[in-house]
Amino acid sequence: MQQQANSLEYWLAFLGQAEIPVLRQTARELERQRADEAQLNARDVAEVVDDDPLLTVKLLRYLQGHKHHHQSYELVDVKQALLMMGLETFFREIPAAPLVEDVLKDHRQALLHLLQTVRRAQRAAYFAYDWAVRLHDLHAEEVYVSALLSHLSEMLMWCFNPGPMLEIARRQAADPTLRSAAVQQAVLGFRGTELQHRLVLAWKLPELLAEVTDPAQAHTQRVRNVRLAASLARHSAHGWDNAALPDDYRDIGELLRLTHDQVLAVIRSRDGTAPPKAAE
């Protein structure tokens, strides 16, 4: 049984049937909006959904399973999806439950790691969307969603496999030189990037998400956007003194065709904080 649970195929099957939990904050805000029928609208509901990567993937997975036979395109814009399906259908078919705080009530440390991962995903999405707009990307919403879900497999593992995930965190804290892929393979039996790629394909998530894990697409503008946004969010998660950040600034400057100082100003305008002077 343990061998089965340590296989990629096991987790693909398990997650394919699992009821994905959402954040308590999300559930509370949606309930508040739903209670005020006079003010209830797709735009405000979409803003709440768009900020919760777990609810976002629940919505996208539902949409893929309920596509109209004549629909030849993928819906990745949450507001458009809500307008198409209707808010009544959304609240009935995609409930904001269970809550991650209940799922992980006996694993408080794992819950903390999950919330940190969610926050990192949110920041990556904010960065990526801002840069997509600056680059005149006509599908900036797909860029946003792809960055928001760039850590999907990690979030799902924190929800449903907290023990081994805590062991991975423990090993990396004890030895920061350990590569994530190596310790994931040792503890989980597979790499997180493998699970991410297979989930994206199995659930027919935005095509850009599949391209992000495809080495052949590494140099395309949209893939670089998502990867750099995720990298910046990861490296700045605990402050602006990470040694990898100067490389991020350089690569972002190349993407946006901006100087170093302009890159810092762009980051500041999006994140509300500024890299320390030592990094300038």
C-alpha contacts under 8 A as a table, 3 or more apart, distances in Angstrom:
res1	aa1	res2	aa2	distance
1	M	4	Q	5.04
1	M	5	A	6.23
2	Q	5	A	5.07
2	Q	6	N	6.22
3	Q	6	N	5.10
3	Q	7	S	6.73
4	Q	7	S	5.46
4	Q	10	Y	6.18
5	A	10	Y	5.82
5	A	11	W	7.05
6	N	10	Y	7.32
6	N	11	W	7.99
6	N	188	L	5.57
6	N	189	G	5.21
6	N	190	F	7.73
7	S	10	Y	5.30
7	S	11	W	6.70
7	S	188	L	7.65
7	S	189	G	6.00
7	S	190	F	6.98
8	L	11	W	5.35
8	L	12	L	6.21
8	L	189	G	7.39
8	L	190	F	6.24
8	L	195	L	6.71
9	E	12	L	5.08
9	E	13	A	6.20
10	Y	13	A	5.29
10	Y	14	F	6.07
11	W	14	F	4.84
11	W	15	L	5.80
12	L	15	L	5.37
12	L	16	G	5.98
12	L	195	L	7.48
12	L	198	R	7.58
12	L	199	L	6.89
13	A	16	G	5.10
13	A	17	Q	6.68
14	F	17	Q	5.50
14	F	18	A	6.08
15	L	18	A	4.81
15	L	156	L	7.97
19	E	98	P	7.47
20	I	54	L	6.72
20	I	55	L	7.66
20	I	58	K	6.68
20	I	97	A	7.87
20	I	98	P	7.26
20	I	156	L	7.91
21	P	54	L	6.72
21	P	55	L	7.49
21	P	96	A	7.48
21	P	97	A	5.66
21	P	98	P	4.67
21	P	99	L	5.01
21	P	100	V	5.18
21	P	103	V	7.47
21	P	159	C	7.91
22	V	26	T	6.89
22	V	27	A	7.21
22	V	52	D	7.22
22	V	54	L	5.57
22	V	55	L	5.63
22	V	96	A	6.04
22	V	97	A	6.06
22	V	98	P	6.38
22	V	99	L	5.03
22	V	100	V	5.58
23	L	26	T	5.18
23	L	27	A	6.51
23	L	52	D	7.01
23	L	54	L	7.77
23	L	99	L	5.67
23	L	100	V	5.64
23	L	101	E	7.18
24	R	27	A	5.10
24	R	28	R	6.17
24	R	99	L	5.62
24	R	100	V	7.01
24	R	101	E	6.77
25	Q	28	R	5.21
25	Q	29	E	6.23
26	T	29	E	5.26
26	T	30	L	6.15
26	T	48	V	6.43
26	T	49	V	7.39
26	T	52	D	6.91
26	T	96	A	7.36
27	A	30	L	5.25
27	A	31	E	6.11
27	A	96	A	5.20
27	A	97	A	7.32
27	A	99	L	7.86
28	R	31	E	5.16
28	R	32	R	6.16
29	E	32	R	5.01
29	E	33	Q	6.23
29	E	48	V	7.29
30	L	33	Q	5.10
30	L	34	R	6.03
30	L	45	V	6.82
30	L	48	V	7.19
30	L	96	A	7.87
31	E	34	R	5.03
31	E	35	A	6.14
32	R	35	A	5.30
32	R	36	D	6.84
33	Q	36	D	5.42
33	Q	37	E	7.38
33	Q	39	Q	7.50
33	Q	40	L	5.91
33	Q	45	V	7.50
34	R	37	E	5.95
34	R	40	L	6.26
36	D	39	Q	5.68
36	D	40	L	6.11
37	E	40	L	4.98
40	L	44	D	7.41
40	L	45	V	7.70
41	N	44	D	5.80
41	N	45	V	6.45
41	N	87	L	7.87
42	A	45	V	5.14
42	A	46	A	5.86
42	A	79	K	5.95
42	A	82	L	5.98
42	A	83	L	6.24
42	A	87	L	6.87
43	R	46	A	5.10
43	R	47	E	6.36
43	R	79	K	5.85
44	D	47	E	5.20
44	D	48	V	6.72
45	V	48	V	5.30
45	V	49	V	6.35
45	V	79	K	7.90
46	A	49	V	5.01
46	A	50	D	5.79
46	A	78	V	5.68
46	A	79	K	5.09
46	A	82	L	7.28
47	E	50	D	5.12
47	E	51	D	6.45
48	V	51	D	5.42
48	V	52	D	6.90
49	V	52	D	5.43
49	V	53	P	7.67
49	V	55	L	6.03
49	V	56	T	5.74
49	V	78	V	7.50
50	D	53	P	6.91
50	D	56	T	6.14
50	D	78	V	6.86
50	D	145	V	7.69
51	D	56	T	7.97
51	D	122	Q	6.50
52	D	55	L	5.48
52	D	56	T	6.10
52	D	118	V	7.62
52	D	122	Q	7.79
53	P	56	T	4.92
53	P	57	V	6.20
53	P	118	V	7.06
53	P	121	A	7.53
53	P	122	Q	7.72
53	P	148	L	5.85
53	P	149	L	5.99
53	P	152	L	7.59
54	L	57	V	5.37
54	L	58	K	6.36
54	L	152	L	7.82
55	L	58	K	4.91
55	L	59	L	6.22
55	L	96	A	7.23
56	T	59	L	5.17
56	T	60	L	6.30
56	T	78	V	7.79
57	V	60	L	4.98
57	V	61	R	5.93
57	V	149	L	7.58
58	K	61	R	5.21
58	K	62	Y	6.17
58	K	94	I	7.12
59	L	62	Y	5.13
59	L	63	L	6.20
59	L	94	I	6.73
60	L	63	L	5.05
60	L	64	Q	6.28
60	L	75	L	7.83
60	L	76	V	7.21
60	L	205	L	6.87
61	R	64	Q	5.23
61	R	65	G	6.47
61	R	203	W	6.04
61	R	204	K	7.66
61	R	205	L	7.43
62	Y	65	G	5.17
62	Y	66	H	6.30
62	Y	94	I	7.69
63	L	66	H	5.09
63	L	67	K	5.98
63	L	75	L	7.71
64	Q	67	K	5.58
64	Q	203	W	7.34
64	Q	204	K	6.86
67	K	71	Q	6.55
68	H	71	Q	5.25
71	Q	74	E	7.88
74	E	206	P	7.32
75	L	78	V	7.65
75	L	80	Q	7.43
75	L	81	A	6.24
76	V	81	A	7.36
76	V	141	E	7.04
76	V	142	E	5.82
76	V	145	V	7.21
76	V	206	P	6.67
77	D	80	Q	5.38
77	D	81	A	6.19
77	D	141	E	5.79
77	D	142	E	6.84
78	V	81	A	4.99
78	V	82	L	6.17
79	K	82	L	5.13
79	K	83	L	6.21
80	Q	83	L	5.06
80	Q	84	M	6.12
81	A	84	M	5.12
81	A	85	M	6.14
82	L	85	M	5.27
82	L	86	G	5.42
82	L	87	L	6.08
82	L	90	F	6.92
83	L	86	G	5.23
83	L	87	L	7.25
85	M	89	T	6.19
85	M	90	F	6.81
86	G	89	T	5.48
86	G	90	F	6.33
87	L	90	F	4.86
87	L	91	F	6.16
88	E	91	F	5.42
88	E	92	R	6.17
89	T	92	R	5.08
89	T	93	E	5.75
89	T	94	I	7.88
90	F	93	E	5.42
90	F	94	I	5.44
90	F	95	P	7.58
91	F	94	I	5.64
91	F	95	P	5.62
91	F	96	A	7.95
92	R	95	P	6.25
96	A	99	L	7.43
98	P	102	D	7.20
98	P	103	V	7.23
99	L	102	D	5.29
99	L	103	V	6.31
100	V	103	V	4.93
100	V	104	L	6.01
100	V	111	L	7.57
100	V	159	C	6.96
101	E	104	L	5.39
101	E	105	K	5.68
101	E	111	L	6.94
102	D	105	K	4.91
103	V	106	D	7.95
103	V	159	C	6.98
104	L	107	H	4.95
104	L	108	R	6.44
104	L	110	A	7.11
104	L	111	L	5.88
104	L	159	C	6.74
105	K	108	R	6.14
105	K	111	L	7.84
107	H	110	A	5.33
107	H	111	L	6.30
107	H	162	P	7.15
108	R	111	L	4.96
108	R	112	L	6.32
109	Q	112	L	5.13
109	Q	113	H	6.45
109	Q	166	L	7.84
110	A	113	H	5.04
110	A	114	L	6.11
110	A	158	W	6.18
110	A	159	C	7.87
110	A	162	P	5.75
110	A	163	G	7.96
110	A	165	M	7.68
110	A	166	L	6.54
111	L	114	L	4.98
111	L	115	L	6.15
111	L	158	W	7.41
111	L	159	C	7.77
112	L	115	L	5.21
112	L	116	Q	6.23
113	H	116	Q	5.07
113	H	117	T	6.20
113	H	158	W	7.47
114	L	117	T	5.01
114	L	118	V	6.17
114	L	155	M	5.94
114	L	158	W	5.81
114	L	159	C	7.36
115	L	118	V	4.97
115	L	119	R	6.14
116	Q	119	R	5.07
116	Q	120	R	6.20
117	T	120	R	5.00
117	T	121	A	6.20
117	T	151	H	7.41
117	T	154	E	7.82
117	T	155	M	6.68
118	V	121	A	5.03
118	V	122	Q	6.18
118	V	155	M	7.26
119	R	122	Q	5.05
119	R	123	R	6.27
120	R	123	R	5.24
120	R	124	A	6.16
120	R	230	A	7.66
120	R	233	A	5.52
120	R	234	R	6.30
120	R	237	A	6.67
121	A	124	A	5.05
121	A	125	A	6.19
121	A	147	A	6.71
121	A	148	L	4.87
121	A	149	L	6.86
121	A	150	S	6.98
121	A	151	H	6.55
121	A	230	A	7.12
121	A	233	A	7.43
122	Q	125	A	5.14
122	Q	126	Y	6.31
122	Q	148	L	5.75
123	R	126	Y	5.07
123	R	127	F	6.22
123	R	229	A	7.96
123	R	233	A	5.88
123	R	271	D	7.57
124	A	127	F	5.21
124	A	128	A	6.05
124	A	147	A	5.74
124	A	148	L	6.49
124	A	226	V	7.60
124	A	229	A	4.73
124	A	230	A	4.82
124	A	231	S	7.87
124	A	232	L	7.24
124	A	233	A	5.27
125	A	128	A	5.07
125	A	129	Y	6.02
125	A	143	V	7.66
125	A	144	Y	4.80
125	A	145	V	6.80
125	A	146	S	7.61
125	A	147	A	4.73
125	A	148	L	4.84
125	A	226	V	7.94
125	A	229	A	7.11
125	A	230	A	7.85
126	Y	129	Y	5.37
126	Y	130	D	6.23
126	Y	144	Y	6.95
126	Y	270	R	7.05
127	F	130	D	5.27
127	F	131	W	6.26
127	F	229	A	5.59
127	F	267	I	7.52
127	F	270	R	6.58
127	F	271	D	7.83
128	A	131	W	5.19
128	A	132	A	6.03
128	A	143	V	6.39
128	A	144	Y	5.88
128	A	147	A	6.55
128	A	225	N	5.90
128	A	226	V	5.76
128	A	229	A	5.34
129	Y	132	A	4.98
129	Y	133	V	6.24
129	Y	140	A	5.79
129	Y	141	E	6.97
129	Y	143	V	6.18
129	Y	144	Y	4.94
130	D	133	V	5.30
130	D	134	R	6.36
130	D	270	R	7.29
131	W	134	R	4.94
131	W	135	L	6.12
131	W	225	N	7.13
131	W	256	L	7.29
132	A	135	L	4.99
132	A	136	H	6.19
132	A	137	D	5.15
132	A	140	A	5.35
132	A	143	V	6.98
132	A	222	R	7.75
132	A	225	N	7.36
133	V	136	H	4.96
133	V	137	D	5.82
133	V	140	A	6.32
134	R	137	D	7.68
134	R	256	L	7.57
135	L	256	L	6.98
137	D	140	A	5.46
139	H	142	E	5.61
139	H	143	V	6.87
140	A	143	V	5.01
140	A	144	Y	6.23
141	E	144	Y	4.93
141	E	145	V	6.20
142	E	145	V	5.15
142	E	146	S	5.98
142	E	206	P	6.94
142	E	208	L	7.36
143	V	146	S	5.14
143	V	147	A	6.19
143	V	208	L	7.35
143	V	222	R	7.03
143	V	225	N	7.87
143	V	226	V	6.67
144	Y	147	A	5.32
144	Y	148	L	6.13
145	V	148	L	4.92
145	V	149	L	6.15
145	V	206	P	7.95
146	S	149	L	5.20
146	S	150	S	5.91
146	S	206	P	6.77
146	S	208	L	6.44
146	S	209	L	5.30
146	S	226	V	6.97
147	A	150	S	4.95
147	A	209	L	7.99
147	A	226	V	5.27
147	A	227	R	7.71
147	A	229	A	7.15
147	A	230	A	6.61
148	L	151	H	7.36
149	L	152	L	4.90
149	L	209	L	7.82
150	S	209	L	7.09
150	S	226	V	7.94
150	S	230	A	7.23
151	H	154	E	5.39
151	H	155	M	6.33
151	H	196	Q	7.76
152	L	155	M	5.20
152	L	156	L	6.23
152	L	196	Q	6.69
153	S	156	L	5.17
153	S	157	M	6.14
153	S	192	G	6.40
153	S	193	T	7.79
153	S	195	L	6.17
153	S	196	Q	5.02
153	S	199	L	7.67
154	E	157	M	5.15
154	E	158	W	6.29
154	E	192	G	6.71
155	M	158	W	5.15
155	M	159	C	6.36
156	L	159	C	5.00
156	L	160	F	6.13
156	L	161	N	7.86
157	M	160	F	5.23
157	M	161	N	4.93
157	M	162	P	6.58
157	M	165	M	6.97
158	W	161	N	5.62
158	W	162	P	4.83
158	W	165	M	6.27
159	C	162	P	6.29
161	N	164	P	6.25
161	N	165	M	6.49
162	P	165	M	5.03
162	P	166	L	6.05
163	G	166	L	5.28
163	G	167	E	6.46
164	P	167	E	4.90
164	P	168	I	6.29
164	P	187	V	6.38
164	P	188	L	6.76
165	M	168	I	5.05
165	M	169	A	6.32
166	L	169	A	4.98
166	L	170	R	6.07
167	E	170	R	4.95
167	E	171	R	6.20
167	E	187	V	7.56
168	I	171	R	5.26
168	I	172	Q	6.24
168	I	183	V	6.32
168	I	184	Q	6.66
168	I	187	V	6.78
169	A	172	Q	5.22
169	A	173	A	6.03
170	R	173	A	5.15
170	R	174	A	6.22
171	R	174	A	5.12
171	R	175	D	6.15
171	R	178	L	7.91
171	R	183	V	7.71
172	Q	175	D	4.96
172	Q	176	P	5.12
172	Q	177	T	7.46
172	Q	178	L	5.93
172	Q	180	S	7.81
172	Q	183	V	7.87
173	A	176	P	5.74
175	D	178	L	5.84
178	L	182	A	7.20
178	L	183	V	6.89
179	R	182	A	5.41
179	R	183	V	6.50
180	S	183	V	5.41
180	S	184	Q	5.99
181	A	184	Q	5.15
181	A	185	Q	6.09
181	A	191	R	5.31
181	A	192	G	6.93
181	A	193	T	7.90
182	A	185	Q	5.18
182	A	186	A	6.26
182	A	191	R	7.51
183	V	186	A	4.97
183	V	187	V	6.08
184	Q	187	V	5.25
184	Q	188	L	5.37
184	Q	189	G	6.85
184	Q	190	F	6.23
184	Q	191	R	5.31
184	Q	192	G	6.70
185	Q	188	L	5.51
185	Q	189	G	4.58
185	Q	190	F	4.37
185	Q	191	R	5.15
186	A	189	G	5.73
186	A	190	F	7.57
188	L	191	R	7.46
190	F	194	E	6.92
190	F	195	L	7.57
191	R	194	E	5.29
191	R	195	L	6.71
192	G	195	L	5.20
192	G	196	Q	6.11
193	T	196	Q	4.94
193	T	197	H	6.09
193	T	213	T	7.27
194	E	197	H	5.29
194	E	198	R	6.25
195	L	198	R	5.21
195	L	199	L	6.05
196	Q	199	L	5.26
196	Q	200	V	6.20
197	H	200	V	5.21
197	H	201	L	6.38
197	H	210	A	6.24
197	H	213	T	6.29
198	R	201	L	5.21
198	R	202	A	5.96
199	L	202	A	5.02
199	L	203	W	5.79
199	L	204	K	7.97
200	V	203	W	5.46
200	V	204	K	5.69
200	V	205	L	5.02
200	V	206	P	7.56
200	V	209	L	6.72
200	V	210	A	6.12
201	L	204	K	5.00
201	L	205	L	6.68
201	L	210	A	6.93
202	A	205	L	7.97
204	K	207	E	7.64
205	L	209	L	6.92
205	L	210	A	7.83
206	P	209	L	5.52
206	P	210	A	7.21
207	E	210	A	5.29
207	E	211	E	6.42
208	L	211	E	4.91
208	L	212	V	6.21
208	L	222	R	7.66
208	L	223	V	7.04
209	L	212	V	5.15
209	L	213	T	6.99
210	A	213	T	5.54
210	A	214	D	6.52
211	E	214	D	4.86
211	E	215	P	7.91
211	E	217	Q	5.77
211	E	218	A	7.80
211	E	223	V	6.69
212	V	215	P	7.72
212	V	217	Q	6.94
212	V	218	A	6.93
212	V	223	V	5.31
212	V	226	V	7.36
212	V	227	R	7.03
214	D	217	Q	5.56
214	D	218	A	6.80
215	P	218	A	5.14
216	A	219	H	7.73
217	Q	220	T	5.64
217	Q	223	V	6.77
218	A	223	V	6.10
218	A	224	R	6.49
219	H	223	V	6.97
219	H	224	R	6.24
220	T	223	V	5.48
220	T	224	R	6.12
221	Q	224	R	5.17
221	Q	225	N	6.13
221	Q	255	L	7.26
222	R	225	N	4.97
222	R	226	V	6.41
223	V	226	V	5.27
223	V	227	R	6.08
224	R	227	R	5.13
224	R	228	L	5.83
224	R	255	L	7.53
225	N	228	L	5.34
225	N	229	A	6.07
225	N	255	L	7.42
226	V	229	A	5.17
226	V	230	A	6.18
227	R	230	A	5.18
227	R	231	S	6.06
228	L	231	S	4.89
228	L	232	L	5.98
228	L	248	D	6.85
228	L	251	D	7.55
228	L	252	I	6.81
229	A	232	L	5.18
229	A	233	A	6.14
230	A	233	A	5.16
230	A	234	R	6.11
231	S	234	R	5.11
231	S	235	H	6.05
231	S	248	D	7.23
232	L	235	H	5.24
232	L	236	S	5.97
232	L	245	L	6.98
232	L	248	D	6.30
233	A	236	S	5.37
233	A	237	A	5.81
234	R	237	A	5.24
235	H	238	H	7.48
235	H	239	G	7.98
235	H	240	W	7.73
235	H	242	N	5.95
235	H	244	A	6.67
235	H	245	L	6.33
236	S	239	G	5.00
236	S	240	W	5.21
236	S	241	D	7.57
236	S	242	N	6.69
236	S	245	L	7.45
237	A	240	W	8.00
239	G	242	N	7.19
240	W	245	L	7.45
240	W	274	A	7.94
240	W	275	P	5.18
240	W	276	P	6.21
240	W	279	A	7.83
241	D	245	L	7.49
241	D	275	P	7.85
241	D	276	P	7.31
241	D	279	A	7.32
242	N	245	L	5.70
243	A	246	P	6.93
244	A	247	D	5.69
244	A	248	D	6.67
245	L	248	D	4.87
245	L	249	Y	6.21
246	P	249	Y	5.08
246	P	250	R	6.27
246	P	279	A	6.86
247	D	250	R	5.08
247	D	251	D	6.21
248	D	251	D	5.17
248	D	252	I	5.99
249	Y	252	I	5.13
249	Y	253	G	6.04
249	Y	260	H	6.69
249	Y	263	V	6.49
249	Y	264	L	7.55
250	R	253	G	5.10
250	R	254	E	6.37
250	R	260	H	6.88
251	D	254	E	5.05
251	D	255	L	6.25
252	I	255	L	4.97
252	I	256	L	6.10
252	I	257	R	7.98
252	I	258	L	7.93
252	I	263	V	6.97
253	G	256	L	5.27
253	G	257	R	5.28
253	G	258	L	4.64
253	G	259	T	5.91
253	G	260	H	6.40
253	G	263	V	5.91
254	E	257	R	4.95
254	E	258	L	6.74
255	L	258	L	7.93
258	L	262	Q	5.72
258	L	263	V	6.09
259	T	262	Q	5.10
259	T	263	V	6.19
260	H	263	V	5.13
260	H	264	L	6.48
260	H	280	E	7.67
261	D	264	L	5.19
261	D	265	A	6.31
261	D	280	E	7.34
262	Q	265	A	4.98
262	Q	266	V	6.17
263	V	266	V	5.08
263	V	267	I	6.24
264	L	267	I	5.11
264	L	268	R	6.08
264	L	274	A	6.96
264	L	275	P	6.88
265	A	268	R	5.01
265	A	269	S	6.14
265	A	274	A	7.75
266	V	269	S	5.17
266	V	270	R	6.40
267	I	270	R	5.30
267	I	271	D	5.90
267	I	272	G	7.89
267	I	273	T	7.70
267	I	274	A	7.12
268	R	271	D	5.29
268	R	272	G	5.21
268	R	273	T	5.08
268	R	274	A	4.95
268	R	275	P	7.73
269	S	272	G	5.78
269	S	273	T	7.76
271	D	274	A	7.83
275	P	279	A	6.44
275	P	280	E	7.63
276	P	279	A	5.60
276	P	280	E	7.14
277	K	280	E	5.18
